[in-house]
Amino acid sequence: ITLPSIKVEAHLPFAELTSITSYLDRTVWLVNDTSAFLSAIGLINYGSPLGPGYPTSTADVAPQLTGQTDHRFTQEIRLASNQPDAFISWVAGVFYDRSDQLDYATYYSLLLDPTGANIGNLHQDTIDKQLAVFAQADFHVSSQWTATLGARVSDVSVDQRNNNGTGVLNSGQPAVQYASSKETPFTPKASVSFQADQNNLFYI
């Protein structure tokens, strides 16, 4: 996993400008034996006196290769007022996020396919994207009372592609499936708070 991040600040006369950029690069993979699984679904009988699901030699091993790669870019730029004693303090900004993720699983069994070709294969590509704008204002009615109004609206989309192989664990025919969704969630915020003393804050 690699996760670099950089934060840049600019102190303007009326506000603080902040930019935060990060990038995620992650790779995960593992290999395990699915011989018991192949027996449980009735594809193989190993002939063991202990039962059909018990391999009798290392040649019965059925490797499963599973992995995931994820590349994600995130960027946020926000502007916040820098006058704490003002009647109104505020913050506003833009947020962007994109994730490209690949999940895969490949199965092998020399008993089912002596050629060494895979008996099952799945690749799933997923792209998640989000672009959002947000703003919030705090109205300091007094030293104890504060009213807050804010909102966040975002454009979110997901695109996915599934590739299935031709092995016995697949349908036997190559298949490609596509799925996508898109939404625009809106999140409002409204609150009133009362700072009774240094240790007690009440809010609705």
Biotite code that builds the C-alpha atoms (Angstrom):
import biotite.structure as struc

atoms = struc.array([
    struc.Atom([0.000, 0.000, 0.000], chain_id="A", res_id=1, res_name="ILE", atom_name="CA", element="C"),
    struc.Atom([1.250, 3.472, -0.922], chain_id="A", res_id=2, res_name="THR", atom_name="CA", element="C"),
    struc.Atom([-0.552, 6.565, 0.360], chain_id="A", res_id=3, res_name="LEU", atom_name="CA", element="C"),
    struc.Atom([1.125, 9.912, -0.326], chain_id="A", res_id=4, res_name="PRO", atom_name="CA", element="C"),
    struc.Atom([-0.660, 13.096, 0.720], chain_id="A", res_id=5, res_name="SER", atom_name="CA", element="C"),
    struc.Atom([0.121, 16.792, 0.484], chain_id="A", res_id=6, res_name="ILE", atom_name="CA", element="C"),
    struc.Atom([-1.504, 19.756, 2.207], chain_id="A", res_id=7, res_name="LYS", atom_name="CA", element="C"),
    struc.Atom([-1.020, 23.332, 1.010], chain_id="A", res_id=8, res_name="VAL", atom_name="CA", element="C"),
    struc.Atom([-2.243, 26.380, 2.926], chain_id="A", res_id=9, res_name="GLU", atom_name="CA", element="C"),
    struc.Atom([-2.503, 30.027, 1.947], chain_id="A", res_id=10, res_name="ALA", atom_name="CA", element="C"),
    struc.Atom([-3.214, 32.678, 4.580], chain_id="A", res_id=11, res_name="HIS", atom_name="CA", element="C"),
    struc.Atom([-5.348, 35.282, 2.803], chain_id="A", res_id=12, res_name="LEU", atom_name="CA", element="C"),
    struc.Atom([-6.424, 38.586, 4.391], chain_id="A", res_id=13, res_name="PRO", atom_name="CA", element="C"),
    struc.Atom([-10.043, 37.429, 4.789], chain_id="A", res_id=14, res_name="PHE", atom_name="CA", element="C"),
    struc.Atom([-9.807, 33.621, 4.868], chain_id="A", res_id=15, res_name="ALA", atom_name="CA", element="C"),
    struc.Atom([-7.651, 30.486, 4.971], chain_id="A", res_id=16, res_name="GLU", atom_name="CA", element="C"),
    struc.Atom([-7.294, 28.594, 1.694], chain_id="A", res_id=17, res_name="LEU", atom_name="CA", element="C"),
    struc.Atom([-6.497, 24.882, 2.082], chain_id="A", res_id=18, res_name="THR", atom_name="CA", element="C"),
    struc.Atom([-5.794, 22.251, -0.545], chain_id="A", res_id=19, res_name="SER", atom_name="CA", element="C"),
    struc.Atom([-5.462, 18.571, 0.378], chain_id="A", res_id=20, res_name="ILE", atom_name="CA", element="C"),
    struc.Atom([-4.409, 16.025, -2.248], chain_id="A", res_id=21, res_name="THR", atom_name="CA", element="C"),
    struc.Atom([-3.938, 12.302, -1.713], chain_id="A", res_id=22, res_name="SER", atom_name="CA", element="C"),
    struc.Atom([-3.355, 9.204, -3.812], chain_id="A", res_id=23, res_name="TYR", atom_name="CA", element="C"),
    struc.Atom([-3.861, 5.570, -2.814], chain_id="A", res_id=24, res_name="LEU", atom_name="CA", element="C"),
    struc.Atom([-2.172, 2.652, -4.571], chain_id="A", res_id=25, res_name="ASP", atom_name="CA", element="C"),
    struc.Atom([-3.004, -0.720, -3.010], chain_id="A", res_id=26, res_name="ARG", atom_name="CA", element="C"),
    struc.Atom([-2.404, -4.302, -4.139], chain_id="A", res_id=27, res_name="THR", atom_name="CA", element="C"),
    struc.Atom([-3.674, -7.406, -2.351], chain_id="A", res_id=28, res_name="VAL", atom_name="CA", element="C"),
    struc.Atom([-3.355, -11.014, -3.481], chain_id="A", res_id=29, res_name="TRP", atom_name="CA", element="C"),
    struc.Atom([-3.539, -14.468, -1.946], chain_id="A", res_id=30, res_name="LEU", atom_name="CA", element="C"),
    struc.Atom([-3.466, -18.125, -2.946], chain_id="A", res_id=31, res_name="VAL", atom_name="CA", element="C"),
    struc.Atom([-5.443, -20.830, -1.187], chain_id="A", res_id=32, res_name="ASN", atom_name="CA", element="C"),
    struc.Atom([-6.578, -24.402, -1.851], chain_id="A", res_id=33, res_name="ASP", atom_name="CA", element="C"),
    struc.Atom([-10.200, -24.953, -2.939], chain_id="A", res_id=34, res_name="THR", atom_name="CA", element="C"),
    struc.Atom([-10.067, -28.736, -3.300], chain_id="A", res_id=35, res_name="SER", atom_name="CA", element="C"),
    struc.Atom([-12.580, -29.210, -0.463], chain_id="A", res_id=36, res_name="ALA", atom_name="CA", element="C"),
    struc.Atom([-14.896, -26.673, -2.137], chain_id="A", res_id=37, res_name="PHE", atom_name="CA", element="C"),
    struc.Atom([-14.782, -28.520, -5.470], chain_id="A", res_id=38, res_name="LEU", atom_name="CA", element="C"),
    struc.Atom([-15.690, -31.733, -3.681], chain_id="A", res_id=39, res_name="SER", atom_name="CA", element="C"),
    struc.Atom([-18.485, -30.075, -1.691], chain_id="A", res_id=40, res_name="ALA", atom_name="CA", element="C"),
    struc.Atom([-20.253, -28.961, -4.880], chain_id="A", res_id=41, res_name="ILE", atom_name="CA", element="C"),
    struc.Atom([-19.876, -32.442, -6.400], chain_id="A", res_id=42, res_name="GLY", atom_name="CA", element="C"),
    struc.Atom([-17.254, -31.809, -9.066], chain_id="A", res_id=43, res_name="LEU", atom_name="CA", element="C"),
    struc.Atom([-14.558, -34.099, -7.636], chain_id="A", res_id=44, res_name="ILE", atom_name="CA", element="C"),
    struc.Atom([-14.435, -37.298, -5.589], chain_id="A", res_id=45, res_name="ASN", atom_name="CA", element="C"),
    struc.Atom([-10.887, -37.834, -4.359], chain_id="A", res_id=46, res_name="TYR", atom_name="CA", element="C"),
    struc.Atom([-11.525, -41.458, -3.324], chain_id="A", res_id=47, res_name="GLY", atom_name="CA", element="C"),
    struc.Atom([-10.162, -41.003, 0.168], chain_id="A", res_id=48, res_name="SER", atom_name="CA", element="C"),
    struc.Atom([-11.367, -43.449, 2.876], chain_id="A", res_id=49, res_name="PRO", atom_name="CA", element="C"),
    struc.Atom([-11.956, -40.378, 5.058], chain_id="A", res_id=50, res_name="LEU", atom_name="CA", element="C"),
    struc.Atom([-14.525, -39.055, 2.600], chain_id="A", res_id=51, res_name="GLY", atom_name="CA", element="C"),
    struc.Atom([-14.787, -37.599, -0.912], chain_id="A", res_id=52, res_name="PRO", atom_name="CA", element="C"),
    struc.Atom([-13.698, -34.149, 0.235], chain_id="A", res_id=53, res_name="GLY", atom_name="CA", element="C"),
    struc.Atom([-10.259, -35.222, 1.497], chain_id="A", res_id=54, res_name="TYR", atom_name="CA", element="C"),
    struc.Atom([-7.461, -34.962, -1.092], chain_id="A", res_id=55, res_name="PRO", atom_name="CA", element="C"),
    struc.Atom([-5.152, -37.948, -1.270], chain_id="A", res_id=56, res_name="THR", atom_name="CA", element="C"),
    struc.Atom([-2.029, -36.295, -2.700], chain_id="A", res_id=57, res_name="SER", atom_name="CA", element="C"),
    struc.Atom([-0.508, -32.930, -3.503], chain_id="A", res_id=58, res_name="THR", atom_name="CA", element="C"),
    struc.Atom([-1.682, -33.442, -7.098], chain_id="A", res_id=59, res_name="ALA", atom_name="CA", element="C"),
    struc.Atom([-5.236, -32.896, -5.844], chain_id="A", res_id=60, res_name="ASP", atom_name="CA", element="C"),
    struc.Atom([-4.511, -29.303, -4.816], chain_id="A", res_id=61, res_name="VAL", atom_name="CA", element="C"),
    struc.Atom([-6.824, -26.805, -6.532], chain_id="A", res_id=62, res_name="ALA", atom_name="CA", element="C"),
    struc.Atom([-5.246, -23.345, -6.283], chain_id="A", res_id=63, res_name="PRO", atom_name="CA", element="C"),
    struc.Atom([-7.440, -20.270, -6.143], chain_id="A", res_id=64, res_name="GLN", atom_name="CA", element="C"),
    struc.Atom([-5.744, -16.971, -6.980], chain_id="A", res_id=65, res_name="LEU", atom_name="CA", element="C"),
    struc.Atom([-7.585, -13.966, -5.564], chain_id="A", res_id=66, res_name="THR", atom_name="CA", element="C"),
    struc.Atom([-6.523, -10.360, -5.717], chain_id="A", res_id=67, res_name="GLY", atom_name="CA", element="C"),
    struc.Atom([-7.457, -6.719, -5.746], chain_id="A", res_id=68, res_name="GLN", atom_name="CA", element="C"),
    struc.Atom([-5.864, -3.520, -6.982], chain_id="A", res_id=69, res_name="THR", atom_name="CA", element="C"),
    struc.Atom([-7.138, -0.086, -6.037], chain_id="A", res_id=70, res_name="ASP", atom_name="CA", element="C"),
    struc.Atom([-6.029, 3.285, -7.377], chain_id="A", res_id=71, res_name="HIS", atom_name="CA", element="C"),
    struc.Atom([-7.731, 6.284, -5.762], chain_id="A", res_id=72, res_name="ARG", atom_name="CA", element="C"),
    struc.Atom([-7.242, 10.027, -6.208], chain_id="A", res_id=73, res_name="PHE", atom_name="CA", element="C"),
    struc.Atom([-8.783, 12.508, -3.771], chain_id="A", res_id=74, res_name="THR", atom_name="CA", element="C"),
    struc.Atom([-8.724, 16.303, -3.892], chain_id="A", res_id=75, res_name="GLN", atom_name="CA", element="C"),
    struc.Atom([-10.360, 18.858, -1.620], chain_id="A", res_id=76, res_name="GLU", atom_name="CA", element="C"),
    struc.Atom([-10.100, 22.647, -1.765], chain_id="A", res_id=77, res_name="ILE", atom_name="CA", element="C"),
    struc.Atom([-11.789, 24.718, 0.927], chain_id="A", res_id=78, res_name="ARG", atom_name="CA", element="C"),
    struc.Atom([-11.925, 28.342, 1.986], chain_id="A", res_id=79, res_name="LEU", atom_name="CA", element="C"),
    struc.Atom([-12.643, 29.209, 5.637], chain_id="A", res_id=80, res_name="ALA", atom_name="CA", element="C"),
    struc.Atom([-13.082, 32.569, 7.286], chain_id="A", res_id=81, res_name="SER", atom_name="CA", element="C"),
    struc.Atom([-10.305, 33.572, 9.672], chain_id="A", res_id=82, res_name="ASN", atom_name="CA", element="C"),
    struc.Atom([-12.110, 36.133, 11.845], chain_id="A", res_id=83, res_name="GLN", atom_name="CA", element="C"),
    struc.Atom([-13.348, 34.208, 14.913], chain_id="A", res_id=84, res_name="PRO", atom_name="CA", element="C"),
    struc.Atom([-14.907, 37.282, 16.503], chain_id="A", res_id=85, res_name="ASP", atom_name="CA", element="C"),
    struc.Atom([-17.067, 38.128, 13.490], chain_id="A", res_id=86, res_name="ALA", atom_name="CA", element="C"),
    struc.Atom([-20.843, 37.730, 13.557], chain_id="A", res_id=87, res_name="PHE", atom_name="CA", element="C"),
    struc.Atom([-20.610, 35.130, 10.762], chain_id="A", res_id=88, res_name="ILE", atom_name="CA", element="C"),
    struc.Atom([-17.911, 32.491, 10.324], chain_id="A", res_id=89, res_name="SER", atom_name="CA", element="C"),
    struc.Atom([-18.078, 30.279, 7.247], chain_id="A", res_id=90, res_name="TRP", atom_name="CA", element="C"),
    struc.Atom([-16.433, 27.536, 5.234], chain_id="A", res_id=91, res_name="VAL", atom_name="CA", element="C"),
    struc.Atom([-16.988, 26.461, 1.616], chain_id="A", res_id=92, res_name="ALA", atom_name="CA", element="C"),
    struc.Atom([-15.239, 24.075, -0.705], chain_id="A", res_id=93, res_name="GLY", atom_name="CA", element="C"),
    struc.Atom([-15.098, 21.469, -3.455], chain_id="A", res_id=94, res_name="VAL", atom_name="CA", element="C"),
    struc.Atom([-14.380, 17.753, -3.064], chain_id="A", res_id=95, res_name="PHE", atom_name="CA", element="C"),
    struc.Atom([-13.407, 15.238, -5.781], chain_id="A", res_id=96, res_name="TYR", atom_name="CA", element="C"),
    struc.Atom([-12.763, 11.518, -5.473], chain_id="A", res_id=97, res_name="ASP", atom_name="CA", element="C"),
    struc.Atom([-12.149, 8.757, -8.041], chain_id="A", res_id=98, res_name="ARG", atom_name="CA", element="C"),
    struc.Atom([-11.441, 5.106, -7.359], chain_id="A", res_id=99, res_name="SER", atom_name="CA", element="C"),
    struc.Atom([-10.475, 2.480, -9.965], chain_id="A", res_id=100, res_name="ASP", atom_name="CA", element="C"),
    struc.Atom([-10.718, -0.975, -8.414], chain_id="A", res_id=101, res_name="GLN", atom_name="CA", element="C"),
    struc.Atom([-10.110, -4.419, -9.923], chain_id="A", res_id=102, res_name="LEU", atom_name="CA", element="C"),
    struc.Atom([-11.171, -7.611, -8.130], chain_id="A", res_id=103, res_name="ASP", atom_name="CA", element="C"),
    struc.Atom([-10.300, -10.985, -9.624], chain_id="A", res_id=104, res_name="TYR", atom_name="CA", element="C"),
    struc.Atom([-10.437, -14.693, -8.827], chain_id="A", res_id=105, res_name="ALA", atom_name="CA", element="C"),
    struc.Atom([-9.025, -17.560, -10.892], chain_id="A", res_id=106, res_name="THR", atom_name="CA", element="C"),
    struc.Atom([-9.395, -21.288, -10.109], chain_id="A", res_id=107, res_name="TYR", atom_name="CA", element="C"),
    struc.Atom([-7.282, -24.231, -11.260], chain_id="A", res_id=108, res_name="TYR", atom_name="CA", element="C"),
    struc.Atom([-7.524, -28.012, -10.904], chain_id="A", res_id=109, res_name="SER", atom_name="CA", element="C"),
    struc.Atom([-5.425, -30.504, -12.880], chain_id="A", res_id=110, res_name="LEU", atom_name="CA", element="C"),
    struc.Atom([-7.983, -33.203, -12.075], chain_id="A", res_id=111, res_name="LEU", atom_name="CA", element="C"),
    struc.Atom([-10.750, -31.258, -13.798], chain_id="A", res_id=112, res_name="LEU", atom_name="CA", element="C"),
    struc.Atom([-8.573, -29.806, -16.571], chain_id="A", res_id=113, res_name="ASP", atom_name="CA", element="C"),
    struc.Atom([-5.232, -31.617, -17.071], chain_id="A", res_id=114, res_name="PRO", atom_name="CA", element="C"),
    struc.Atom([-4.146, -28.947, -19.585], chain_id="A", res_id=115, res_name="THR", atom_name="CA", element="C"),
    struc.Atom([-3.628, -26.474, -16.730], chain_id="A", res_id=116, res_name="GLY", atom_name="CA", element="C"),
    struc.Atom([-6.205, -24.019, -18.030], chain_id="A", res_id=117, res_name="ALA", atom_name="CA", element="C"),
    struc.Atom([-8.336, -22.283, -15.443], chain_id="A", res_id=118, res_name="ASN", atom_name="CA", element="C"),
    struc.Atom([-11.667, -23.847, -14.487], chain_id="A", res_id=119, res_name="ILE", atom_name="CA", element="C"),
    struc.Atom([-13.138, -20.577, -13.326], chain_id="A", res_id=120, res_name="GLY", atom_name="CA", element="C"),
    struc.Atom([-12.332, -16.933, -13.847], chain_id="A", res_id=121, res_name="ASN", atom_name="CA", element="C"),
    struc.Atom([-13.892, -13.635, -12.779], chain_id="A", res_id=122, res_name="LEU", atom_name="CA", element="C"),
    struc.Atom([-12.706, -10.074, -13.257], chain_id="A", res_id=123, res_name="HIS", atom_name="CA", element="C"),
    struc.Atom([-14.669, -7.136, -11.902], chain_id="A", res_id=124, res_name="GLN", atom_name="CA", element="C"),
    struc.Atom([-13.707, -3.555, -12.750], chain_id="A", res_id=125, res_name="ASP", atom_name="CA", element="C"),
    struc.Atom([-15.377, -0.796, -10.733], chain_id="A", res_id=126, res_name="THR", atom_name="CA", element="C"),
    struc.Atom([-15.013, 2.964, -11.135], chain_id="A", res_id=127, res_name="ILE", atom_name="CA", element="C"),
    struc.Atom([-16.429, 5.173, -8.360], chain_id="A", res_id=128, res_name="ASP", atom_name="CA", element="C"),
    struc.Atom([-16.521, 8.941, -8.891], chain_id="A", res_id=129, res_name="LYS", atom_name="CA", element="C"),
    struc.Atom([-17.770, 11.775, -6.728], chain_id="A", res_id=130, res_name="GLN", atom_name="CA", element="C"),
    struc.Atom([-17.756, 15.547, -7.183], chain_id="A", res_id=131, res_name="LEU", atom_name="CA", element="C"),
    struc.Atom([-19.249, 17.614, -4.368], chain_id="A", res_id=132, res_name="ALA", atom_name="CA", element="C"),
    struc.Atom([-19.590, 21.235, -3.244], chain_id="A", res_id=133, res_name="VAL", atom_name="CA", element="C"),
    struc.Atom([-20.297, 22.229, 0.328], chain_id="A", res_id=134, res_name="PHE", atom_name="CA", element="C"),
    struc.Atom([-20.799, 25.357, 2.423], chain_id="A", res_id=135, res_name="ALA", atom_name="CA", element="C"),
    struc.Atom([-21.615, 26.184, 6.024], chain_id="A", res_id=136, res_name="GLN", atom_name="CA", element="C"),
    struc.Atom([-22.203, 29.423, 7.928], chain_id="A", res_id=137, res_name="ALA", atom_name="CA", element="C"),
    struc.Atom([-22.229, 29.898, 11.706], chain_id="A", res_id=138, res_name="ASP", atom_name="CA", element="C"),
    struc.Atom([-24.170, 32.895, 13.023], chain_id="A", res_id=139, res_name="PHE", atom_name="CA", element="C"),
    struc.Atom([-22.817, 33.898, 16.437], chain_id="A", res_id=140, res_name="HIS", atom_name="CA", element="C"),
    struc.Atom([-25.893, 35.537, 17.912], chain_id="A", res_id=141, res_name="VAL", atom_name="CA", element="C"),
    struc.Atom([-24.127, 35.985, 21.237], chain_id="A", res_id=142, res_name="SER", atom_name="CA", element="C"),
    struc.Atom([-21.160, 34.598, 23.111], chain_id="A", res_id=143, res_name="SER", atom_name="CA", element="C"),
    struc.Atom([-23.293, 31.568, 24.012], chain_id="A", res_id=144, res_name="GLN", atom_name="CA", element="C"),
    struc.Atom([-25.782, 31.155, 21.155], chain_id="A", res_id=145, res_name="TRP", atom_name="CA", element="C"),
    struc.Atom([-24.843, 30.003, 17.631], chain_id="A", res_id=146, res_name="THR", atom_name="CA", element="C"),
    struc.Atom([-27.102, 29.157, 14.680], chain_id="A", res_id=147, res_name="ALA", atom_name="CA", element="C"),
    struc.Atom([-25.686, 27.046, 11.838], chain_id="A", res_id=148, res_name="THR", atom_name="CA", element="C"),
    struc.Atom([-26.852, 26.532, 8.256], chain_id="A", res_id=149, res_name="LEU", atom_name="CA", element="C"),
    struc.Atom([-25.068, 24.353, 5.754], chain_id="A", res_id=150, res_name="GLY", atom_name="CA", element="C"),
    struc.Atom([-25.496, 22.129, 2.715], chain_id="A", res_id=151, res_name="ALA", atom_name="CA", element="C"),
    struc.Atom([-23.613, 19.602, 0.623], chain_id="A", res_id=152, res_name="ARG", atom_name="CA", element="C"),
    struc.Atom([-24.581, 18.464, -2.874], chain_id="A", res_id=153, res_name="VAL", atom_name="CA", element="C"),
    struc.Atom([-22.662, 15.847, -4.810], chain_id="A", res_id=154, res_name="SER", atom_name="CA", element="C"),
    struc.Atom([-22.680, 14.057, -8.138], chain_id="A", res_id=155, res_name="ASP", atom_name="CA", element="C"),
    struc.Atom([-21.953, 10.353, -7.582], chain_id="A", res_id=156, res_name="VAL", atom_name="CA", element="C"),
    struc.Atom([-21.544, 7.636, -10.202], chain_id="A", res_id=157, res_name="SER", atom_name="CA", element="C"),
    struc.Atom([-20.531, 3.970, -10.254], chain_id="A", res_id=158, res_name="VAL", atom_name="CA", element="C"),
    struc.Atom([-19.628, 2.009, -13.389], chain_id="A", res_id=159, res_name="ASP", atom_name="CA", element="C"),
    struc.Atom([-18.891, -1.699, -13.197], chain_id="A", res_id=160, res_name="GLN", atom_name="CA", element="C"),
    struc.Atom([-17.895, -4.394, -15.669], chain_id="A", res_id=161, res_name="ARG", atom_name="CA", element="C"),
    struc.Atom([-17.894, -8.120, -14.888], chain_id="A", res_id=162, res_name="ASN", atom_name="CA", element="C"),
    struc.Atom([-15.971, -10.572, -17.091], chain_id="A", res_id=163, res_name="ASN", atom_name="CA", element="C"),
    struc.Atom([-16.698, -14.270, -16.605], chain_id="A", res_id=164, res_name="ASN", atom_name="CA", element="C"),
    struc.Atom([-14.540, -17.001, -18.115], chain_id="A", res_id=165, res_name="GLY", atom_name="CA", element="C"),
    struc.Atom([-15.499, -20.248, -19.880], chain_id="A", res_id=166, res_name="THR", atom_name="CA", element="C"),
    struc.Atom([-14.466, -22.745, -17.187], chain_id="A", res_id=167, res_name="GLY", atom_name="CA", element="C"),
    struc.Atom([-16.687, -25.283, -15.463], chain_id="A", res_id=168, res_name="VAL", atom_name="CA", element="C"),
    struc.Atom([-17.162, -22.878, -12.536], chain_id="A", res_id=169, res_name="LEU", atom_name="CA", element="C"),
    struc.Atom([-18.469, -20.268, -14.966], chain_id="A", res_id=170, res_name="ASN", atom_name="CA", element="C"),
    struc.Atom([-21.429, -20.606, -17.292], chain_id="A", res_id=171, res_name="SER", atom_name="CA", element="C"),
    struc.Atom([-19.329, -22.363, -19.929], chain_id="A", res_id=172, res_name="GLY", atom_name="CA", element="C"),
    struc.Atom([-19.677, -19.368, -22.226], chain_id="A", res_id=173, res_name="GLN", atom_name="CA", element="C"),
    struc.Atom([-17.776, -16.071, -21.963], chain_id="A", res_id=174, res_name="PRO", atom_name="CA", element="C"),
    struc.Atom([-19.990, -13.404, -20.435], chain_id="A", res_id=175, res_name="ALA", atom_name="CA", element="C"),
    struc.Atom([-19.573, -9.673, -19.972], chain_id="A", res_id=176, res_name="VAL", atom_name="CA", element="C"),
    struc.Atom([-22.011, -7.744, -17.808], chain_id="A", res_id=177, res_name="GLN", atom_name="CA", element="C"),
    struc.Atom([-22.229, -3.999, -17.289], chain_id="A", res_id=178, res_name="TYR", atom_name="CA", element="C"),
    struc.Atom([-23.876, -2.084, -14.476], chain_id="A", res_id=179, res_name="ALA", atom_name="CA", element="C"),
    struc.Atom([-23.966, 1.594, -13.636], chain_id="A", res_id=180, res_name="SER", atom_name="CA", element="C"),
    struc.Atom([-25.734, 3.966, -11.302], chain_id="A", res_id=181, res_name="SER", atom_name="CA", element="C"),
    struc.Atom([-25.804, 7.705, -10.754], chain_id="A", res_id=182, res_name="LYS", atom_name="CA", element="C"),
    struc.Atom([-27.331, 9.935, -8.114], chain_id="A", res_id=183, res_name="GLU", atom_name="CA", element="C"),
    struc.Atom([-27.181, 13.485, -6.786], chain_id="A", res_id=184, res_name="THR", atom_name="CA", element="C"),
    struc.Atom([-27.599, 13.399, -3.017], chain_id="A", res_id=185, res_name="PRO", atom_name="CA", element="C"),
    struc.Atom([-28.309, 16.637, -1.196], chain_id="A", res_id=186, res_name="PHE", atom_name="CA", element="C"),
    struc.Atom([-27.462, 16.913, 2.516], chain_id="A", res_id=187, res_name="THR", atom_name="CA", element="C"),
    struc.Atom([-28.762, 19.952, 4.389], chain_id="A", res_id=188, res_name="PRO", atom_name="CA", element="C"),
    struc.Atom([-27.681, 20.966, 7.879], chain_id="A", res_id=189, res_name="LYS", atom_name="CA", element="C"),
    struc.Atom([-29.347, 23.232, 10.434], chain_id="A", res_id=190, res_name="ALA", atom_name="CA", element="C"),
    struc.Atom([-28.566, 23.531, 14.128], chain_id="A", res_id=191, res_name="SER", atom_name="CA", element="C"),
    struc.Atom([-28.804, 25.784, 17.145], chain_id="A", res_id=192, res_name="VAL", atom_name="CA", element="C"),
    struc.Atom([-26.289, 25.484, 19.965], chain_id="A", res_id=193, res_name="SER", atom_name="CA", element="C"),
    struc.Atom([-26.007, 26.948, 23.437], chain_id="A", res_id=194, res_name="PHE", atom_name="CA", element="C"),
    struc.Atom([-22.644, 27.028, 25.258], chain_id="A", res_id=195, res_name="GLN", atom_name="CA", element="C"),
    struc.Atom([-23.859, 27.055, 28.866], chain_id="A", res_id=196, res_name="ALA", atom_name="CA", element="C"),
    struc.Atom([-20.335, 27.078, 30.280], chain_id="A", res_id=197, res_name="ASP", atom_name="CA", element="C"),
    struc.Atom([-16.875, 25.769, 29.459], chain_id="A", res_id=198, res_name="GLN", atom_name="CA", element="C"),
    struc.Atom([-17.889, 22.151, 30.046], chain_id="A", res_id=199, res_name="ASN", atom_name="CA", element="C"),
    struc.Atom([-21.482, 22.025, 28.767], chain_id="A", res_id=200, res_name="ASN", atom_name="CA", element="C"),
    struc.Atom([-22.737, 22.474, 25.202], chain_id="A", res_id=201, res_name="LEU", atom_name="CA", element="C"),
    struc.Atom([-26.386, 21.930, 24.257], chain_id="A", res_id=202, res_name="PHE", atom_name="CA", element="C"),
    struc.Atom([-27.484, 21.721, 20.662], chain_id="A", res_id=203, res_name="TYR", atom_name="CA", element="C"),
    struc.Atom([-30.374, 20.737, 18.404], chain_id="A", res_id=204, res_name="ILE", atom_name="CA", element="C"),
])
